[in-house]
Amino acid sequence: MEAAWEPRAGFSPTEAQAAARKASASQVWRHPTFSWRDVPEPTPGRDEVVVRVRRCGVCGSDTHCYETDAEGYVLFSGPTRLPCVIGHEYTGEVVAVGADVQVLRVGDLVCAEGMIGCGVCEACRVGKPNQCPRLEMVGFSSPGAFAEYIVAKERFLWSLGPLAERLGSAAAALELAALVEPIGCAFNGMFVSAGGLLPGSWVAVFGCGPIGLGAVALARAAGAAGIVAFDVVQERTSLALAMGADLALDPRNCDPADVIRTLSSGWGADMLIEAAGAAHATMPAIERSFAPGGRMVYLGRTGLRAPVMLDVLVTQAAGIVGARGHVGGGCFPRILRLMERNRLAVAPMITTRFPFSDTLAALQKSTDRSDGKVMVTFDSE
């Protein structure tokens, strides 16, 4: 991915941002282009491994880099340094290791975290790596995985050995584990930032893209009494049902708050996940849906302001929690354990596959927002 560095009117990059050419993408990068390049094969540093990529999912963030607003600025708002190889939801096989690598060995199957905290700032050291002020993001400010090979520090990789053993197939493990990163975003919001939900809770999910679908599956695994999901795309409401929702409806054809109250016998939702990135449209229904002590987890991203009636939070002793990222808090190992024990039904999320040579077509396909997860596979390359 390449684009023109043209800071948006009203946005002034800091000296550090200008020197590094790294800032919020939607504020500085304009007129993106995507093309194939031959790049040198990576070699590992002392604490790094080289991974031969076998699967890489197309993230909504990739879609938001592919798309632009009316002025030509990319929609993605995270820290970005261009040009950059994109792609970050990857799995693969270790093909080389550095001298100080302690656990991983050549031939191991791995999945990878995509957010690289510095490890030494206060946010990282107190367990908030997603909020690292020097955060690097694979596929946006650090070379990504829509490539034959990628290099990563050992501490950001997780073994797929037990998962492959349970499934009896390396290929199946590589594909399923490529979903850990987007599911990790939902896990981080629901269980790390918001403190989790008790078995028997009522859950509502707004937005049935990959993160919302992951939230549905996690709520089911956590013992939710009932789950209702909302999306304007029929294909995605069908996927929500396949992944454990009790109801999945188009919010344009119903009053979501009434649906939630009816499902919960008047109680309301103990946890509401906003994964649609449309809080300006979803907040009115969410405000009327809080159970006493309920929590809304905001995972969607939008540049639009959303009015909130704060008195509702007082009346219901409710709260709104924001969450970014998928690292820390045990997200990756716990999701992998659920997969290893067959406690997380997420395979239906993958709805379309493209060979690596058709990655640009995969990006284009993601813009119609009818899929669960578009997956790029390297098997035939």
C-alpha positions, 0 to 999 in steps of 0.5 A: 500500500502506498499513498500521498502524505497530505495532512488533512486541513485542520490537522497538524502532525507533530514533529515526531509524526512528520519525521517518522511519516507515521500518524492516524491514517485518516488524517494524513494519507490520501489517494491510496494505491495497491500493487505487487512488489518483490521485496527481500526475503526477511532474516531473523534477528536474535529474538525473531523468527521467520514465518512462511505465511499460510493464511491471512484474513482480510480485516475491516481495517484493511478494507478501511485502507482500501476505501476512502472518503469524499476527499480521498483520505483512507478511512482507517484511523490507526497509526500508519506508515507508508509504503507498507505491506498490508495484512495482519491476521496471519498464521504460518510455519516457522522456517528460520529462528534467531540465536536467542529464540527459546521455545519455537523451532523450525516447522512449528505452526504459529499464529501471531499478534498484530499489535507490537507494543514497545514493552518498556512504556508505562502502558505496556508495563502495567498491562495495557499494551494496546494503549502503547503510545509507541505502538507499531501495527503489523500491516500498517506501520510494520511489514505485514503478511500479504507476503510469502514470508514475514519476520516477527519477534518470538514473544508475539507468536503462539504455537498451534501444535495442540490445535493441529493435534486436536483437528488432525490437520495442519491446514485446518489449524492454520485456517481456524487460528487465523480467526484468533486475532479478530476474535481477540478484539471481541475477547479483549473488549468483553472480558478484559476491558468490560470485566466479562459476563456471568453465565445466564446473562443476556447479550446483544450484539450490534454489527455482525462483521467478524468482530461482532460474530466473534462476540456472539461465539464468545457469549455463547461459550461463556454461558449467555442465557440469550443472544440477539444480534443485529445487522443490516446485511442478511448474509451476516444475520444468518452467520450470527445464527450459525455461530450461536445467536438466538435471534438475528434481525435487521434493525431497520425492520424492528425496534432493537430495544423492544426485541431485547426486552422481550427476549429477556422478559423485560430485564434488558441486556447485561452486555451490549457490544457495539461492533457496527461502528455506527454508534450515532445510529445504535445508541438510542436503542442501546440506551433503552436496552440496559439491564441494571448494571449493564455494560456496553462495549464499544468496539466499532470505529467511526469519526462521527459523534454519538449523543448519549443520554448520561442519565440512563447510565445513572438510572441503570448503574450502567456503563460504557467501555471502550476497547482497542486491540487484541493483545494482553489480558490472555486473549490469544492463549485463552481463545486458542484453548477454547478452540483446542477443546472445541468450545468455540464454534467459529469455523462458519465465519470464513465464507470466502477464500482467495488464493494469494495471487488474488489478494487484490480481489479479496480486498475488493470483495471485502468492500461489499460487507456480505462476508463473515471473513474473507480468507487469503490462502497460500496453499496453491502458491 
